[in-house]
Amino acid sequence: MNDEINIGKLIHEQLKKDGRKVSWLAKEIYCDRSHLYRIFKQNSIDTGLLMRISNALNCDFFALLSSYYKKTGNQEPNMLEITD
């Protein structure tokens, strides 16, 4: 999709906004810097990894993604609906 949000770019922007270095985040989430640089280029990310990054940067990326998709109405066609 062309209007897909780039989660990697959002993470990188938040890291820069906080004045933190890539090496700091790599240490906080227990991965190497090269992996983070790959993450910065990705449109999607594992939820467990996103949780660790969210906690390290004190930023709720899940809320950002949710808000984006609610505003744009942009959903994956096979997205499962949660039912009781």
Secondary structure as a PSIPRED ss2 file (coil, helix, strand):
# PSIPRED VFORMAT (PSIPRED V4.0)

   1 M C   1.000  0.000  0.000
   2 N C   1.000  0.000  0.000
   3 D C   1.000  0.000  0.000
   4 E C   1.000  0.000  0.000
   5 I C   1.000  0.000  0.000
   6 N C   1.000  0.000  0.000
   7 I H   0.000  1.000  0.000
   8 G H   0.000  1.000  0.000
   9 K H   0.000  1.000  0.000
  10 L H   0.000  1.000  0.000
  11 I H   0.000  1.000  0.000
  12 H H   0.000  1.000  0.000
  13 E H   0.000  1.000  0.000
  14 Q H   0.000  1.000  0.000
  15 L H   0.000  1.000  0.000
  16 K H   0.000  1.000  0.000
  17 K H   0.000  1.000  0.000
  18 D C   1.000  0.000  0.000
  19 G C   1.000  0.000  0.000
  20 R C   1.000  0.000  0.000
  21 K C   1.000  0.000  0.000
  22 V H   0.000  1.000  0.000
  23 S H   0.000  1.000  0.000
  24 W H   0.000  1.000  0.000
  25 L H   0.000  1.000  0.000
  26 A H   0.000  1.000  0.000
  27 K H   0.000  1.000  0.000
  28 E H   0.000  1.000  0.000
  29 I H   0.000  1.000  0.000
  30 Y C   1.000  0.000  0.000
  31 C C   1.000  0.000  0.000
  32 D C   1.000  0.000  0.000
  33 R H   0.000  1.000  0.000
  34 S H   0.000  1.000  0.000
  35 H H   0.000  1.000  0.000
  36 L H   0.000  1.000  0.000
  37 Y H   0.000  1.000  0.000
  38 R H   0.000  1.000  0.000
  39 I H   0.000  1.000  0.000
  40 F C   1.000  0.000  0.000
  41 K C   1.000  0.000  0.000
  42 Q C   1.000  0.000  0.000
  43 N C   1.000  0.000  0.000
  44 S C   1.000  0.000  0.000
  45 I C   1.000  0.000  0.000
  46 D C   1.000  0.000  0.000
  47 T H   0.000  1.000  0.000
  48 G H   0.000  1.000  0.000
  49 L H   0.000  1.000  0.000
  50 L H   0.000  1.000  0.000
  51 M H   0.000  1.000  0.000
  52 R H   0.000  1.000  0.000
  53 I H   0.000  1.000  0.000
  54 S H   0.000  1.000  0.000
  55 N H   0.000  1.000  0.000
  56 A H   0.000  1.000  0.000
  57 L H   0.000  1.000  0.000
  58 N C   1.000  0.000  0.000
  59 C C   1.000  0.000  0.000
  60 D C   1.000  0.000  0.000
  61 F H   0.000  1.000  0.000
  62 F H   0.000  1.000  0.000
  63 A H   0.000  1.000  0.000
  64 L H   0.000  1.000  0.000
  65 L H   0.000  1.000  0.000
  66 S H   0.000  1.000  0.000
  67 S H   0.000  1.000  0.000
  68 Y H   0.000  1.000  0.000
  69 Y H   0.000  1.000  0.000
  70 K H   0.000  1.000  0.000
  71 K H   0.000  1.000  0.000
  72 T H   0.000  1.000  0.000
  73 G C   1.000  0.000  0.000
  74 N C   1.000  0.000  0.000
  75 Q C   1.000  0.000  0.000
  76 E C   1.000  0.000  0.000
  77 P C   1.000  0.000  0.000
  78 N C   1.000  0.000  0.000
  79 M C   1.000  0.000  0.000
  80 L C   1.000  0.000  0.000
  81 E C   1.000  0.000  0.000
  82 I C   1.000  0.000  0.000
  83 T C   1.000  0.000  0.000
  84 D C   1.000  0.000  0.000
